[in-house]
Amino acid sequence: MRLGVLLAARSLEEADTRLSQAREAGFSLCQMNLQKGGCSRVELVTLADHMLEHGVRPVAIGCYVNPIRPDAAGPLGVSREDLIQLLHYLDIIGARRVVFSSGTFSDTPFDPHPDNTSEDALAMLAEFVSDVVAQTRARRYQLVIEPWYGHVLYNEDRVIAFHQLLDPAVSEHVRYVIDACSMIGPERYAERDKAARHILRAIGKAAGVVHLRDCIMPPDGEADLVPPGQGTLDYAAYVSALQEFVPEDTPAVIRNLPPDEFAQSRDYLLRLSDDWQLT
C-alpha cells in the first residue's frame, strides 16, 4: 500500500509551501485538498508544476463540495462547478481520484443533522453523483466519497445501501474513503477496535483512498481526531486489518497532523509495517 500525506491549500503559494514540507519529511505522494473555488486552468497547470518541482505526486485531489447543497460554496470554499471543472482537468493534475464528503443538511461541516439519516438524503446524494458522472468527459476517474458518522453516509451499512442505489454506469466510478475513525461515533467508541475491524471487513474492498488517523472520545479525553498512534485505537491491529481487507494498490494518506509532525508520523507507520511503499 502506497503511503502519502494529506495537504490542504487555499492558494498556490500555500500549496508550494506544503509540498516542500512534505518532500522534506520524506513523502513523494499526497492527497492535495483544494480549499479555493474558481481555480482556472492556468492555476491548475501552475499547481502541477509545483508538484513536479518538489517531486510529490498526487494520488487524489480533495474538492469538498457538499452534495446536499452543491451549488453553494460552503466553509471549504468549493461547489459543484469547481468539482466538474476539476474533473475536466484531471490530465493536468495527474490524479484520477477526486474526494468529497457524503454531505450534510447542517450549516457547519461536521455537526450532525437529523435529516442526514433520511432516505431522501440518500436519494439526493445518488442524484448528485449521477449528475456529476453524466457531465464528466474523462474516461478513467474515481469519485471517492468520504463518510462521516454525522453525515449522509454515517456507517458501513449506509455505504452499502447507497452503492446499491446507483446504476452500474455510475457505480463503476464511485469508491469510498476508508477511515474507520470517521464512522466511529460516541455510541461505538467503547468497542472501537471491534468496530474498526467490522468497518474494514464490510467496505474495505470498495476503497478509493485510505485516510490514516486516530480517535479520542470521552471518557478518555475531549472528542478529537488525531494523527495515527496518538489516539486510543490499537493502531498496530488497525494497520494489519487495513492490509487484510483493503486492496494493496489503494493509496493511504496520513491526515490530521501539522507539517512539523510529518516525518514523525511517517516513521511511526513504517515501524508498524514493512509493507508501506513511499513512491
N, C-alpha and C positions, 0 to 999 in steps of 0.2 A: 504494500500500500504506500503510495507516494505521500510525503509529509510536507506541508506548507504552513503558511501563517495567514491569518486574515488581516487585511489592511483596509482602512477607510480614509477617504479623501473628499474634501469639499472644494478643492481646487487642484490645478495641475502642479502648482508649487508644493502643496501638501503631499500629493501623490509621489512626487520626486523624492521628497524627504523620507517618506515611509518606505519606498523601495530601497533607498540607500541603507536605511536602518535594518531592513530585512536581510539584505545581502551581507552586511557586516556581521549579522548574527548567524550566518551560515545557511540561509534559506535561498533556494532558487525557484521556489513555487509559491504562489499566493492565490487567495481569493481577494480581488480588489472590489470593495464596495464603493459605488459612486453615490455621493450624497449631494449631488448638484444636478438640477434639471436643465434641460435645454442644451446638452453637450452637442456641439457641432461636429461634423466630420473632421474638420481641421483639428479640433481639440482631441478627438479620439486618436487621430494619427500621432499627435504630439505625445499622448499618453503611451501609445505603443512604442514610440521612440524611446521614452524614458525607461520602459520595461527592458527593451533591448540593450540600452546603455548600461543598466545595472545588472543585467543577466538574471532577471527574475521573471519567470513566465507565469501568466495567469492560467490557473486550472478552472476558474469560474469568475464570473462578474456578478456582483450583487447590485440589483436595482430594485430596492424595496418599496415598490408600489403596493398600495393597499387594494386588493382585488374587490373589496366590498364598496370602496369609494374610489374607483380607479382614475377618475378624471380630475381629482383634487391632488395637488402636490402636498402631501402630509408633512409630518415632522421630519421625515428623512429626505424631503426635497424632490421626490420624483413622482411621476404619474404614468398612466398607460402610454401616453405619447412617447415618453422617454424610453419605456421598455420596448415599444415597437421599433423606434429608431435604432436602439442598440442592437436588436436582433437583425436589423438590416446591415449592420456594420460589423458583424462577427468576424469576418475575414481580416479586418483591420486590427482588431484587438487580439485575435489569436486564441480566444476561448470559445468553447462550444456549449458551455453551461451557463445559464443565467438564473440567478437565485432571487426569489422574492417570497414574502410571507404568505400564509394562507388567509390572512385578512381578519379584520375585526370591525364591528359596529362602533367600538369605542372611539372617542376623540383623541385618546393617547395611545401610543404604540403597544403597550404591554398590559394595560388594565383589562380585565375580563368584562364581558358584556353578555347578558342573558340571551340575546338574540343570536349569538355566535353558535349556540348549540342546536339551532333550529334546522329543519330540513330545507327551508328557504335559503339559509346561508350556504348550505352545500350546493344547492342549485345555482346560486349566484356565482360561486367560485367556479363551478363547472362551465357556466356560460362565459365567464371571463376568460378562462383558459382556452376554451374552444374558439372564441373570437380572436385571441392572440395567435393561435395556430393558423387560423384561416387567413390572417393578414401577413404571416411570415413567409418570405420567399426562400429563405435558406433551406437547404435540404438536410443538413446534419446539425442538429442542435438539441439541447435538452432544456426544458423549463423545470427548474428544480425548486419545488415548493417547500418552504420551511415551516413545519408545525410549531405550535406553542400551546401550552396547556390552557391558556385563556383565549385562544383564537378559534377559528372555524375548524381547523384540523387540530384537535386537542389531545388525541391519543391514537394509538396504533389501530384500533378498531375503526375509528373515524377515517383514518387514511385509507384503509382497505375499502370501506364503504364508498368513499369518494371516487377512488380509482375505478370502481365497478360502474360508476355513472357515465364514464367517458366513452365516447365512440373509439373504436380501435385506431382510427386515423389520428386521433388526438392523444390517446393514452401512450402511443409509441414515443411521443415526445416528452412525456411527463415522468419525472423522477422526484425524489424527496431528499431533503436534508436529513441525515440520520444523526440524531443527537438526543440520547436518552434524557439528558437533563432538561431539555426543552419540553418534555412531556411528563416529567415527574413533578406534580403539584403537591401541595401540602397533604392531601389525602393519601398520597402514595409514598411520601417521604420516609416513613418508618421502615418500609421494606424496599428501599431504593435500589439495592443491589439486585434483588429478585426482579423488581420492576424493570430495571435496565436490561437485564438479560432477556426478559419476555419481549420487550420492545424490539430488540435487535433480532430475535428469532422471528418475530412476526413480519417485520417490514425491511429487514436488512438487505434482502435481495433487490429491493426497489430503490436502492441508494443511488443518488446522483453525486452527492458530496457528503462527507462526514465532517461534522463540527466537533472539535475536541474541547470540552470544558468540564468543570466540576460544579457541584452544588452544595449549598449550605441552607438549612432552614431551621426554625425553632424545633426542638429546644437546644440545638447545637450552636445557634447564633442567629443573627438577623438574616432574613432571606436574601440570598445573593447567588449569582453565578460567577465562578472564579476560574482561574487557569487550571489546567489538569494537575491533579495531585494536591491542590490546595483546599479541596473541599472534603466531603465525607464519603464519597464513593470509594469502594475497593477498586482503585484505578488499575491495578495490575490485572485483576479479574475482568474489568471492563474492556481493557485493550485486548485481552485474549478472546473475549466474546466478539468484539468487532472483527477480529481476524478470522473467527469461525463463521460468522453469519453474513458478512458484507463482502461482495466480490472484491478480489485483491487489486483490480485495476481502478478502484474508486479512490479519488484523491481525498486526503484528510487534512483539514486546516485547523490549526490551533487558534483559539479566539479568547476574548475577554482578558487580555493582558497588555500592559503598556510596553512600548518599544524596548525599554531597558531590561525587560524580562524575557525578550525573545529567545536569546541564547540559552538562558537557564531552563526554559520550558522545553526547548528542543532537546537539550541534553538529558533532561528527566525522561522524556519519552523514549529516547534512544537507549537509556539504561533499562527500561521496562521490556523492550523488544528489539531483536536484531532484524526484524522484518521490514522496518521502515526504509523507504527509498527517498533520498533528498533531491533527486533530479528526475 
